[in-house]
Amino acid sequence: MKILLATQKPFAAAAVKGITDILEAAGHEVVKLEKYAEQQDLVAAVADAEALIIRSDKVTAEVLDAAPKLKIVVRAGAGYDNVDLEAATAHGVVVMNTPGQNSNAVAELALGLMIFMARTHFTPATGSELQGKRLGVQAYGNVGRLVGQKARALGMEISALDPFLTDEQIVAGGAAPVHSVEELYANSDYLSIHIPALPSTIKSIGYDLIMRMPKGATLVNTARKEVIDEEGLFRALSEREDLKYVTDVMPDNYDRLTKNFGYRVFATPKKMGAQTSEANVNAGLAAARQIVDFFATGNRKFQVNK
Ligand code: 3PG
């Protein structure tokens, strides 16, 4: 089978080698499209692909229309909001993710961003410490749980909201369960977002919620920019000089935010949460193995468009 590895933000070399070795050992052919400039480059490259490995690359209806031989797309990572699932299903294409494989990298970055903000962007200005502060985790899945566990080791008090988990499961994960998003925001000095971008979550974090945060609070977003209502965020930051926002997913209005709020806002230049060689190897090799298994045995364990 012809497998296309299409990554606008390429994997580390070790991951690319590992992916290639696994696929070639199973008799597949690997074609690479890395750092491509235009979406049209992906549309052209899928013409004869039978399987596709991607990261945040956009698999739109146009891409799927241009890929008549495509049988499977594996998003090497957790969030699959970049894949048009309906179009994939209509084309009979199986879509999978590789849950948990890059979670540790994202969790470490979330903690790093908190320290960066607490220590005033690593300037000599007087900062503050995470120890003793309250961390609220919005969604206690693979990443959220790791953030909670690591933050606990730093002496933070952890609470978490997750409608898919029981109180017992949240307690077992080291956090105090919270049952409403309002309560979570109201009691968190740091609020770490780990919800996916879905129609129900898009723009769900806005003015009202952010204004509930306690004095001096920091909102941390390593999830998706779409879950923030950016106008609401802007208004809250305008009215509350004590609030801060730090993110790994660049807001659309970042220039306006930094111009108005300076050091109270920070975004990484390019989403880097999962950009460690370990995460690249974990997610990339898992994607390659899932493809080998799918063609060999029909295994669809991680299919997300069921
Ligand atoms: C994910 O959903 O797995 C993360 O957002 C990482 O995305 P990336 O592979 O594009 O860095």
Residues whose N, C-alpha, C, O or C-beta is under 5 A from the ligand:
A	BS01	3PG	R55 S56 A76 G77 A78 G79 A223 K271 A274
